[in-house]
Amino acid sequence: MYIPVIPWMELEGFMSYCQVQDIPPLVRLTLLSDGSLVKSLRALYLSDILVDVQAQSQASMSPEMAKFLDSAEGLNSMTRDAWLCCNDRRLVYAHSFIDASKMGGMIQKGIDKKMMPVGVLLSDYNLPLIRDQLSIAQLKSDPLAEEFSVTRNIFWVRCYRLRGGEGFNAAILEIFSPDTFAGG
């Protein structure tokens, strides 16, 4: 359960919000980055970032998700819930909804292994990546604070579409621990 603190904003709305609020540069850079989150976290923490896949299952494309992904309702899809961790600390929770209907076998096998974050897997295969439809919000959640093992219960969240070669098409939701922006 969560309570919206700051409503969903697209890029320009978030930039305007940052101009009137004191949002630290590291938060702005991380949330607006269209590069690899894992590489950014590795640079920040100077340590490996591990993925802990909690769940991965088959799903059917809902009408809402089909619209977001410019896909078709009812297609074969998968959901994935994972934590990005550093030194046994959970930094980011990621929920991915992946259109599996056109995805190449090489990518499918990599995702099925559950050993890598989706973005790292795609970049390791040197596939072109496009991130778009970015939205940013902030939410309050006591259960999330417990999952992250933090006392502060307010979290930055971003959602975007990630497209890549070999037919990869996904919606990615990332929730950041307040400790993520504290660095190593």
N, C-alpha and C positions, 0 to 999 in steps of 0.2 A: 504494500500500500504506500502511496506517495501523495503529497500535496504540492501542487504547482506553487512555486515562489515567484518565478519570473516566467511569463508565458513564452511559448515558442516564437522565435524570431528568425527571420532569414538574415543573410549577411548584412545588408544595409541597416536593418533594425538593430542588430547586435552592435554594429559600429557606432550608431547613434547612441545606444544605451551606454557604451563604454566611454563616450565623450562626456557624459554627465555623471557617471559613477566612477568610482575608483577601482577599476578592474585591473589587476596586475598584468604587466606585459607578458609574463610566462603563460598565464591563463589565456589571454587573447591569442598569442601565437599558437598554442596547442589546439585550441578549439577551432581556429580558422585554418590550420595547416591542411594542405591537400596532399602532403607527402606521407611517408610511412610513420605511423604513430610509434611503432616498436623502435625504429631507428632513433626517433626523437627521445624516447624514454631511455634508450641505451646511452645516448649522449648526455642526458641529464643525470643519470645514475651511475654512469661509467661501469655498468654491470650488465650481464645477460638478462633479458626479459623472457620469462617462460610463460607458456600458455597452459592453462589448466582447463580442459574442456569438461564441463560438468554434464552436458547433455547434447545429443545430436540425434535428430529424428526426421523422418519423412513427413511431409505435410502437403496439403493441397492449396494452390494459390487462391486466396480470398479475393473478392472484387476490389477491396481497398488496396491490397498489396499489388494486385495486377495493374491498377491505375498508377500507383507510385513507381512501379518498375517498367511501365510501358510494355506490359506483357499481357497474357490472356488468363482469365479466370480458370481455375481447375487444373492448371498444369502441375506436373510433378515438381515439388520443391522440397527444401529441407530447412530446418531451423537448427541453430547452434547457439548454445550458451557457454561462454568461456570467461575466464579471469586472466588478465595479464598481470603477472607477478614478478617481483624483484626481491631477492633475499627473504623469501617467505612472507612478503607483504603483498596484499592485493592492492593493485593500483587502479585498474580499470576493469569494469564488467562490460562485456560485449555480447550483444544479442544480434545474431545475423539471420536474415531470412533470404535464402538463396534460391533463385530460379534454376532448378537442376535440369530443365527440359532441353536446353541447348548446350549445356556445359560439356566440354571435352573430357575424355576419359582420364587424361593425365592430371587434370585439376581435381576431378572427382576422387581419384585414388589418393591424392595428397590430402584432401579434406577428410577422407575416411580414416586416414592414419591418426588424426586428432593430435598431431604433434606440433603444428605450427599455426600461428595466427593467419587468418585468411589473406590479409594484405601482404604478409611476408611470403607466403606461398606463391602468390601471383607475381610478386617482384622477383623472387628467386628463379622463376621460369622466364624472366625478362619479357613478360607480357605487358603491353601498354595498359595503363590504368587511367580511368576518368572518374573523378569524384564530383558529384553535383547534387543539387537539391538539398544543400546544407541547411539545417535548422538547429538552433541552439536554445536551450532553456535551462532553468535551474529548478530543482525540486527538493522537497524535504521528505525524508523517510527514516524512521527509526529502525525498521528491519534492515535497510541497506547499511545504516551505520553499524549495526551489529555484524553484518556480513563482511564489511570492510575492516572491522575491529577499530573503529574510530569513535570519538565522542561527538564530533561535529556531525550533525545530521542533514546538512544542506550540500547538494551535489550539482556540479555542472554536468550537463547532458548534451550530446550532439547526435544528430541523425543525418544520414546522407545515403545517396545511392552510389554504389561502386560498380563500375563496369570495367571489364577487361577482355583481353583476347580469349580465344577458344569459347566464346559464348557466355562468359561469366557475367552475371547480373545479380546484384544483391542489394538489400537494404540493411544498413548497419546502424545499430544504436549503441552508443558508448556512454557509460556513466563513470565519471571520474571521482576517485576518492579525494577528499580534501588534502590528504597527504601526498597525492601525486605531484602537486605543484610546490611541495616543500623541497623537492630534489633529494639527492643522495645523502 
